[in-house]
Amino acid sequence: MIHPSYVDLMNVVNKGVEEGEEPVISSRYSIVMATSKRARQIIAGDEPMVKVKDKQKPLSIAVEEMNQDTLRILTDEEKAKLEESTEETEETESAEE
């Protein structure tokens, strides 16, 4: 059996969601996509956000990051706000030059 399980990871990601609200993720597919994307970032040189064990593979690191709640999956609303604030920051920096 894989530890942590998909159900465990889904519970970690959805822990802040109140009853009646739409969960951040509702399928295993979302877990797989998020961890694989993070694993590719680690392979590309990003620093792990958790303590890495000897010879631990990038996907295992990404799963551990999610399990320890250091890796977040953003809702569509959070993603839109982040993109908006990034655009505003870039516009401000361009105006200062």
TAFENHU-V629911 format. One record per pair of residues at least 4 apart in sequence whose C-alpha atoms are under 8 Angstrom apart, sorted by the first residue. I is the first residue (numbers start at 1). GAP is how many residues later the second one is. Records with the same first field share a line. If there is no record, write none. Layout:
I: GAP + GAP
This chain:
1: 4
4: 4 + 5 + 63
5: 4
6: 4 + 22 + 25
7: 4
8: 4 + 59
9: 4 + 22 + 57 + 58
10: 4 + 15 + 16 + 17 + 18 + 21
11: 4
12: 54 + 55 + 57
13: 11 + 12 + 53 + 56 + 59 + 60
14: 9 + 10 + 11
17: 4 + 5 + 6 + 7
24: 49 + 50 + 51
25: 5 + 6
26: 4
27: 4
28: 4
29: 4
30: 4
31: 4
32: 4
33: 4
34: 4 + 39
35: 4 + 24 + 27 + 28 + 31
36: 4 + 23 + 26
37: 4
38: 4 + 21 + 24
39: 4 + 19 + 20 + 22 + 23
40: 4 + 18
41: 4 + 5
42: 4 + 5 + 6 + 16
43: 15
48: 4 + 13 + 14 + 17
49: 16 + 21 + 22
50: 11 + 14 + 15 + 20
52: 4 + 9
56: 4 + 5
57: 4
58: 4
59: 4
60: 4
61: 4
62: 4 + 9
63: 4
64: 4
65: 4 + 5 + 6
66: 4 + 5 + 6
74: 4 + 5
75: 4
76: 4
77: 4
78: 4
79: 4
80: 4
81: 4
82: 4
83: 4
84: 4
85: 4
86: 4
87: 4
88: 4
89: 4
90: 4
91: 4
92: 4
93: 4
